[in-house]
Amino acid sequence: MPERLTEMLMDTWTPLIILWITVLPSIYMAPMNQSQVLPSGSSTGLKRLNEEQRVLHRSKRGWVWNQMFVLEEFSGPEPILVGRLHTDLDPGSSKIKYILSGDGAGTIFVINDKTGDIHAMKRLDREEKAEYTLTAQAVDRDTNQPLEPPSEFIIKVQDINDNAPEFVEGPYHATVPEMSVVGTFVTKVTATDADDPVYGNSAKLVYSILEGQPYFSIEPHTAIIKTALPNMDREAKEEYFVVIQAKDMGGHMGGLSGTTTVTITLTDVNDNPPKFAQSLYHFSVMEDVALGEPIGRVKANDLDIGENAKSSYDIIEGDGMDLFEITTDAQTQDGIIRVRKPLDFETKKSYTLKVEAANIHIDPRFLSGGPFKDTATVKIVVEDADEPPVFSSPTYLLEVHENAALNSVLGQVTAHDPDVSSSPIRFSIDRHTDLERQFNINAEDGKITLATPLDRETSTWHNITIVATETRNHSQVSRVPVAIKVLDVNDNAPEFASEHEAFLCENGKPGQVIQIVSAVDKDDPKNGHYFLYSLLPEMVNNPNFTIKKNEDNTLSILAKHSGFSRQKQEVYLLPIVISDSGTPPMSSTSTLTIRVCGCSSDGIVQSCNVEAYVLPIGLSMGALIAILACIILLLVIVVLFVTLRRHKNEPLIIKDDEDVRENIIRYDDEGGGEEDTEAFDIATLQNPDGINGFLPRKDIKPDLQFMPRQGLAPVPNGVDVDEFINVRLHEADNDPTAPPYDSIQIYGYEGKGSAAGSLSSLESSTSDSDQNFDYLSEWGPRFKRLGELYSVGESDKET
């Protein structure tokens, strides 16, 4: 440790010592009365300095005065002297004041305002800040006037080796193919040093391997890692752990260092062939194994991985190459042996195969090491199985005529047991395929017979299934389809294709075609149908109609004469005999109905009924009946409509809007005095309907017959209302058909106001007996009469 500290001090202090040796003598050796000028603005000082150097015969040294240096991380008991500023104008009388400003002025750097000495007050770190820019100025101490312009200078922090190298991106991972040659590039690492790279060797790094020899090497200055040994095998060792060191100071003693790790993985190459785990494989298989069923697996191991370990399998030799196949399992890389064709123990009991496994992806660099394939022998033993019976044919086709006799033999099926110990076979019909039980089979010899009659016209084909079962083992069953075709015989007579009805016009002409008819035959002759048409022997000389055979196997019906009449005969029947060309021929008689009709001049049928003669031209009896039915329906609708409207207009309770006994009229005013002109209308009380006599009530049914009384004469509007109301009340009280209530008149409106104020006594503090109504005579003629009435009333009470 003392040696390292001494080396560090020597590296850091050497530049300063050289600076002081070259600069300070040239400054302090001058006479004391001469100015020692450092600022750039003082050219005189530099000139004197040059003259003194020439006198002293010193070699000229260049020094940039505006750069000062201070050592980083330096700490001592006193501040560090960085440098001194001096001007030619300073006579030494302390009248000049030095001022410092800029980065860290007053905090990090302090200047003596009298001498110009600059000291560093704190410990500096170059990695935190490498240089500081400051400004110096000389001013008059008394007046603070600048003596020279400001001058800028830089203080640089000198580096020391105080930062170790670091691998920022570590730890590292790298790969390199196995079996690579020496010097194959693996990866490159990078370390960083925070020290000054342009000053000294503090940031000059040298790389080396601490762990990982002799497999890998590293370039000392580029940090490139390469392989150092040939033919490194992944199958022997796949992963390597390498430790890399970076050391500053050019790798010399005393330098700082840092380390990182590099994990190097060897990637696989196809340098290993596949190899079967055993040279001989034995498998056994039952002879009734299903096609495509796997019977065994073989495996060729490969030390490589991934694509380099994939192999394909093939059968290259053997006596069962056409019966077996081998495929590769993509997941396990096994070879799967399967059956391609059926096996037969009775034919061959064992097979020998030679299978080969070969790499799919081959690296040409390693072909010299031998073929990348391997072979193995596979022996397959076929074991006997109890096989089901085997029919002589996979399907059977039988033909039979539809008129075949019952129990006649239609055909035969045969089957045998393929096993060495042959078992007898019994035959049967699967009745699910013969629900009507039309066929039977002999259980011993397999002959099929007819059980019920056949009809080709009902069903042409019958598909049944025959079952063969071993006698000794009923579980061994085989099935075979049998198709039975029913052949046609001429057993159906021809007949009309449809029910024909011909129409004959009264105004038709002789020889006119009335109808064309066609025939059908359910039979299916080989050469097609050919029909013969004729009339019955007794109808050959028919005077009205004749027939004509057409080339298309149809028949035309023709009229012999004209002048047919519906009144004379409306319908004619024409029997026709139809025969086929079968052996023996079949025939039938069909009757054609010919109806006589009235037709237009164009021959269009209009009417075929006799009653059309007695009806108006253009209208038949049916048309007239329809018209009459419509008229009657319309009349019924009109009558119903009128009846409904009458019932709708008649109310349930007959109400006379003008009868004051049956109406409650509400007036929401109590009168407005002389200003009220709408409080009462005498016309409301008048009953115009009662002028000519009594109008009985319609809302109730009277119990007694009440004779109407003589009605009163109409009353003018100026009648005495009191008298009018009394008369109406008397009539209502003596009317036995009226309900027990009187008419009610409500006056709820008090008017808009009056000079006399309200006539209401609701708020009166005295009773009516205490009132004096003499003041009413002062309100005018209308109220004078009211006052007299109240006065008379009071006097009557007293008497």
Residue, then its C-alpha position, 0 to 999 in steps of 0.5 A: m500500500p505505501e508503494r501504491l500511494t507513492e506511485m499515485l503521488m508521483d503521477t499526480w504531482t509531477p505535472l505541478i512540479i514541472l509547472w512551478i519549476t518553469v513558471l515561478p522562477s521566471i516570475y519571482m527572479a525579476p526585481m521586486n520593483q518591476s511588475q509581474v503581470l499574468p493577465s492577458g491584457s498586460s503586454t508590457g509585462l510579457k515584454r519585460l519578461n522576455e527581455e529578462q529571459r534574453v538577459l539571463h539567456r534562458s530558453k523561451r517557454g510558452w505558458v498559457w496563463n489563463q489555465m490553472f490546475v488543481l489536483e483532485e481529491f487533494s485534502g490537507p490542513e490548509p487550502i490549496l494554492v491554485g495560482r496568483l493573479h497580478t497586474d502591472l498597475d499594482p505598485g505594491s501599495s495595496k491600492i489595487k483590489y482583486i475580484l473573482s467571479g464565475d464557477g465556484a467563486g467565493t465557495i470553492f475558489v477564494i481570491n486574496d483581494k490584496t495579493g491575487d492568490i487563488h486558493a481551493m477551499k474544498r476537495l474537488d472531484r474531476e469525475e464530478k466537474a473537470e474544469y471551472t471558468l472564472t473571471a478576474q478583475a483588478v479595481d481601485r480599492d478606494t473608488n472601485q473603478p476597474l483598472e483593467p478590463p475583466s479577464e477570463f481564465i480556466i481552472k482544470v482539475q487534474d485527474i488521479n487514478d481514483n476510479a476502477p474499471e467497470f463492466v456496465e453490460g456484464p455479466y455476459h452470455a455467449t455461444v460458439p459452435e462445438m468443434s470450432v477451430v482455434g481462434t474462432f470469435v466468441t464475443k467482445v466485452t467492454a469496460t469503462d473507466a471514469d478517470d481522464p482518458v487523455y491524461g496519464n494512464s488512469a483510463k488505459l485498460v488492459y484485459s486478461i482472463l482469470e478463469g477459463q484457460p486453456y479453453f478461451s483467450i482474450e485480446p488484451h486491448t480489444a477485449i475480444i474473446k476467442t477459442a483457444l482449444p480445438n475440437m471442443d465437444r458439446e457432448a463432453k462439456e456444454e457450458y464454460f464459466v469465464v472470468i474477465q479482468a480489466k485493469d487500468m494504468g496499462g496493466h501495471m502494478g498499482g492500477l485499479s481493476g474490475t471483473t465480469t463473468v462470461t457464460i459460454t455455451l457450445t451449440d450443437v453440430n451434427d457430429n454424431p450418427p444415430k445408433f440403434a440401442q440393439s441390433l435385433y428386435h423381436f415382435s409378435v402379432m396376431e394375424d387378425v390385427a387391424l390394418g394400420e395398427p402399430i405392432g412395435r417400436v425401434k429407437a436409434n439414439d443420437l447424441d446430438i440435439g434438436e434438428n441434428a438428432k432427427s432421423s428417418y426410418d426405412i425398411i430396406e430389406g426383408d420378406g415382408m416389405d409389402l406387408f409392413e411399413i415404418t414411420t417416425d414419431a415426431q415427438t419421441q423420434d421412435g420408428i413405429i412399425r405398422v401393418r399395411k396388408p392383412l396377415d394370414f397365419e396359415t400362409k406365413k408365420s414369420y417375417t424378417l425385416k432390416v430397418e435403417a435410421a439415417n440423420i435428416h440434416i447432415d453436416p458435410r464437415f463431418l462426413s469423413g467420420g463415417p456414414f450418419k446412419d445405422t441398421a437393425t434387424v426386426k423379426i415379426v412372428v404371426e400368431d394364429a387367431d380364430e378367424p371368422p368364416v370367409f365367403s366365396s364372394p364379397t357380394y352376391l347378385l341373384e335374379v328371379h321372375e316375379n311369378a316364381a313359385l314359392n320355395s323355388v331356389l333363387g341362388q346359393v352362397t358359400a363360406h369356409d373357415p380359414d383356420v387350420s382346424s376348420s369349423p362347420i358353417r351355418f347360414s342365416i338371414d339377418r331379418h332386419t334386412d328382410l322384415e316381410r320374411q320373403f326369403n329363406i336360406n338353408a342353414e347347411d348349404g346356403k341355398i336361398t328360397l322364395a317364401t312369399p310371392l314377388d311383385r316387380e311393380t311393388s318392389t324391383w330390388h330386395n337387399i338382404t344380408i346373409v350371416a355365416t357363423e362357426t359352429r364351434n365358436h358362435s362369436q366368429v361371424s361374417r356377413v355378406p350382402v345379397a341383392i335380389k333383382v325381380l324380373d318382369v313378366n306380363d301380368n298387368a293389362p294396359e289402361f287409360a293414363s287418366e280418367h278422360e272426359a271428352f267434350l263435343c261441340e254442337n256446331g262441330k264438323p264431321g271428322q273433327v278430333i274430339q279427344i286424344v287418349s293415352a295408355v299406361d302399363k305397369d309392366d316393363p317389357k324389354n322393347g318398350h310398350y306398344f298398344l293396340y286400340s279397338l272398339l267393342p265388336e258391337m260398337v265397331n259400326n258406331p254411327n257417331f264416333t270412330i277411333k284412329k291410332n297415332e304414331d306416338n302410341t296414342l289414340s284419337i277419337l273423331a266425330k263421324h257427323s255434325g248436328f249433335s244436340r244437347q236436347k236430343q242426347e247430352v252424354y255418349l259412352l264409348p267403350i275402348v279395348i286396349s291390348d299390349s304386345g306381351t306374351p301372352p298379351m293382356s287387354s282391358t276395356s275403358t269407357l270414354t265419356i263424351r259430353v255434348c256442349g254449346c261452343s262459340s264460333d271458335g270452338i270454345v266450350q261455353s255450356c254443357n247443361v240442358e237448362a242453359y236453353v231456358l235461361p237468358i242469353g249469357l246467363s246460366m242457372g248457377a249464375l242467376i242463383a249466385i246473383l239472387a244470393c248476393i242481393i238477399l245478403l245485401l238486404v239482410i246487411v241493410v236491415l241489421f244496420v238500420t236496426l243497430r242505429r235505432h238502438k244506438n240513438e235511443p238512450l237508456i234514460i230519457k232525459d229532458d234537458e228543459d225540465v227544471r225538476e230534473n236538473i241541478i243548476r249551479y251558480d257560483d255567485e251570490g249576486g253583485g248588487e246593482e253591478d250584477t247583470e248576469a247572476f240570474d236568467i229567468a229563461t233557465l226556469q222556463n219549460p217550453d215543453g210544458i206549454n202544451g200540457f204535462l210531459p211525463r218523466k221517462d226515467i221512471k215508470p209511474d205506479l199510478q196513472f196521473m192525468p196530465r193537467q192543463g199547462l200554464a201559459p208562457v210567462p214573460n221575462g218580467v213575471d214575479v219569480d217568487e210566484f213562478i217558483n211556488v207554482r213549480l214547487h206545488e206541481a212537483d210536490n203533487d206529482p206522484t211519479a216524481p222522486p222526493y226531491d226538489s229543484i235546487q238553485i245555488y247562487g255562489y257569486e257575490g258580485k264584483g263589489s258595491a258601494a253598500g258593501s257586503l250584505s252577508s251576515l256571517e261576520s255580524s256580531t249581533s243577531d237579526s233581532d238586533q239589526n236596524f235596516d232603516y239605513l237601506s232606504e238611503w241606498g236607493p229605490r231597490f234597497k228601500r223595498l228590501g228594507e221595508l220587507y225586513s222591517v215588516g218581518e221584525s214587526d210580524k215577529e213581535t206581534 
